[in-house]
Amino acid sequence: KPIPHAQNDKKWVWFGKGLLALTDQGLLSGSNFFIAILLARWLSRDGYGAYAMGFSIFMLLSGFHNAFFLEPMSVFGPESYSRCRTGYVKKLLRFHFVLTFGLSMLVVVAIILLSVFTVNRALTSAMWGVCVSVPFVLFYWLCRRAVYLTFAPRLAVVGSAAYCLATLLLVLVLKTWVTPFLGFLIQSLAAIPAVILLLASLRSGVDLQPSPSNGEVLRRHWSYGRWVMGAT
């Protein structure tokens, strides 16, 4: 009799974790959907079209970040680096800024080339927004995915709730100056309190063995992520 009871308790635990994961995704997706709806109402037709184009470019760039960081981390983190997870994640956080700096510079080059062919200020505004949001928003995504390595969706919910609340407050404060750039800036600023909360939880871990070398992490992530990057 105790065995079925224990199995039922385990099922309820996993049900609760699954519900928290859905809540986390709902808060994040709902916040971004809320921004998109408000921008559609407040921006001109051309302004919202520029924001939509910029967001498409942001999602393309995030695909490379997902291929090199998020997907490999979800595979290697719980298994290969379970005994040195904190050190492993810290290395990824440092690598993140190297990659996103390069992605942002690509956007800057695109803005310079764009100025040769068009003087569309709305599109230029959106592109500068993409340039700013790439390192900040993707850093939040990386920290959010990292807490799932310890099967702690509750921490992810806390971060997403902070992101959602910050988004609402910033939208109310900055709506008078709404531009395509501002749409991306709001998401970038809202990511900061969420990142602070998530980093505090990530730093509390204790490793049982030395963290892997930079070369090992890069090789493994490239070996796995290059196929995802090709699909992107």
C-alpha positions in Angstrom: 0.0 0.0 0.0 2.7 2.6 0.7 4.1 2.2 -2.8 1.0 3.3 -4.7 0.6 6.2 -2.2 4.2 7.3 -2.9 3.7 7.1 -6.6 0.6 9.2 -6.4 2.5 11.8 -4.3 5.2 11.9 -7.0 2.6 12.4 -9.7 1.2 15.3 -7.9 4.6 16.8 -7.5 5.3 16.6 -11.2 1.8 17.9 -11.9 2.5 20.9 -9.8 5.9 21.5 -11.6 4.2 21.2 -14.9 1.5 23.7 -13.9 4.2 26.1 -12.8 6.0 25.7 -16.1 2.8 26.6 -17.9 2.3 29.6 -15.7 5.8 30.8 -16.4 5.3 30.5 -20.1 1.9 32.2 -19.9 3.3 35.2 -18.0 6.2 35.6 -20.5 4.1 35.2 -23.6 1.2 37.2 -22.2 3.5 40.2 -21.4 5.0 40.2 -25.0 1.5 39.8 -26.4 0.3 42.7 -24.3 3.0 45.0 -25.6 2.3 44.0 -29.2 -1.4 44.8 -28.8 -0.8 48.2 -27.2 1.8 49.1 -29.9 -0.7 48.1 -32.6 -3.2 50.6 -31.0 -0.8 53.4 -30.4 1.6 53.4 -33.3 0.9 54.5 -36.8 0.5 51.8 -39.5 4.0 52.3 -40.8 5.3 52.4 -37.2 3.8 49.1 -36.2 4.9 47.6 -39.5 8.5 48.6 -38.6 8.1 47.1 -35.1 6.8 43.8 -36.6 9.8 43.7 -39.0 12.2 44.4 -36.2 10.6 41.7 -34.1 11.0 39.2 -36.9 14.7 40.0 -37.1 15.0 39.7 -33.3 13.4 36.2 -33.5 15.8 35.2 -36.2 18.8 36.3 -34.1 17.3 34.6 -31.0 17.3 31.4 -33.1 21.1 31.4 -33.2 21.2 32.1 -29.4 18.8 29.2 -28.8 20.9 26.9 -31.0 24.2 27.7 -29.3 23.0 28.1 -25.7 19.5 27.1 -24.7 19.1 23.8 -26.5 22.6 22.4 -25.7 22.3 23.6 -22.1 19.0 21.7 -21.7 20.7 18.5 -22.9 24.1 18.7 -21.1 23.2 20.7 -18.0 21.0 18.1 -16.2 23.3 15.1 -17.1 26.9 15.9 -18.1 27.3 18.9 -15.8 24.9 18.0 -13.0 27.8 18.0 -10.4 29.2 21.3 -11.5 26.1 23.1 -12.7 26.8 26.5 -11.2 30.2 26.8 -12.8 28.9 25.5 -16.1 26.0 28.1 -16.1 28.4 30.9 -15.2 30.5 30.1 -18.2 27.5 30.2 -20.4 26.5 33.6 -19.0 29.9 35.0 -19.9 29.8 33.4 -23.4 26.3 35.0 -23.9 27.7 38.5 -24.0 30.3 37.6 -26.5 27.7 36.1 -28.9 25.1 38.8 -28.4 27.7 41.6 -28.9 28.4 40.1 -32.3 24.7 39.8 -33.1 24.1 43.4 -32.1 27.0 44.5 -34.2 25.4 42.7 -37.2 22.3 44.8 -36.5 24.4 48.0 -36.5 25.9 47.1 -39.8 22.4 46.5 -41.1 21.3 49.9 -39.9 24.2 51.6 -41.7 23.4 49.7 -44.9 19.7 50.5 -44.5 20.4 54.2 -44.4 21.9 53.9 -47.9 18.6 52.6 -49.4 15.9 54.3 -47.3 15.3 57.1 -44.8 12.5 55.3 -43.1 12.8 56.5 -39.5 10.4 54.0 -38.1 12.3 51.1 -39.4 15.6 52.6 -38.2 14.0 53.1 -34.8 12.9 49.5 -34.7 16.4 48.2 -35.7 18.1 50.2 -32.9 15.5 48.6 -30.6 16.6 45.2 -31.8 20.2 46.1 -31.2 19.5 47.0 -27.6 17.1 44.2 -26.8 19.3 41.3 -28.1 21.8 41.2 -25.2 19.3 42.1 -22.4 16.2 40.0 -23.4 18.2 37.0 -24.5 20.2 37.1 -21.2 16.8 36.9 -19.4 15.9 33.9 -21.5 19.2 32.2 -20.7 18.8 32.7 -16.9 15.2 31.6 -17.1 16.1 28.3 -18.9 19.0 27.8 -16.4 16.7 27.4 -13.4 14.9 24.5 -15.2 18.2 22.6 -15.0 17.4 22.1 -11.3 13.7 21.4 -12.0 12.7 24.6 -10.2 9.9 26.1 -12.4 8.8 28.1 -9.3 11.9 30.3 -9.7 11.1 30.8 -13.3 7.6 31.9 -12.4 9.0 34.4 -10.0 11.2 35.8 -12.7 8.4 35.9 -15.3 6.1 37.6 -12.7 8.7 40.3 -12.2 9.1 40.7 -15.9 5.3 41.0 -16.4 4.9 43.5 -13.6 7.8 45.6 -14.9 6.4 45.5 -18.4 3.0 46.8 -17.2 4.6 49.6 -15.2 6.9 50.7 -18.0 4.1 50.7 -20.5 2.0 53.0 -18.3 4.9 55.4 -17.6 6.3 55.6 -21.2 3.2 55.3 -23.4 3.3 59.1 -24.1 6.6 58.6 -26.0 5.7 55.4 -27.8 7.9 54.5 -30.8 9.1 51.2 -32.3 12.3 51.6 -30.4 10.4 52.0 -27.2 8.6 48.7 -27.7 11.9 46.9 -27.6 13.3 49.1 -24.8 10.4 48.3 -22.5 11.2 44.5 -22.9 14.9 45.1 -22.3 14.3 47.2 -19.1 11.6 44.7 -17.9 14.1 41.9 -18.2 16.5 43.5 -15.6 14.5 42.8 -12.4 13.7 39.3 -13.6 17.4 38.7 -14.3 18.4 39.9 -10.8 16.0 37.5 -9.1 17.1 34.6 -11.2 20.8 35.3 -10.8 20.3 35.3 -7.0 19.0 31.8 -7.1 21.6 30.5 -9.6 24.5 31.7 -7.5 23.3 29.8 -4.4 24.3 26.4 -5.9 27.3 24.5 -4.7 29.4 22.4 -7.1 30.7 19.0 -6.2 33.4 19.0 -8.8 35.4 21.6 -10.8 33.6 23.3 -13.6 34.5 22.2 -17.2 37.0 24.2 -19.3 35.9 26.8 -21.7 37.1 24.8 -24.6 35.1 21.7 -23.6 31.9 23.7 -23.2 32.4 25.4 -26.5 33.1 22.2 -28.3 30.1 20.4 -26.9 27.7 23.2 -27.5 29.0 23.7 -31.1 28.8 19.9 -31.8 25.1 19.9 -30.7 24.0 23.4 -31.6 25.3 23.5 -35.2 22.5 21.3 -36.4 19.9 23.5 -34.6 21.7 26.5 -36.1 21.4 25.1 -39.6 17.6 24.6 -39.0 17.4 28.2 -37.9 
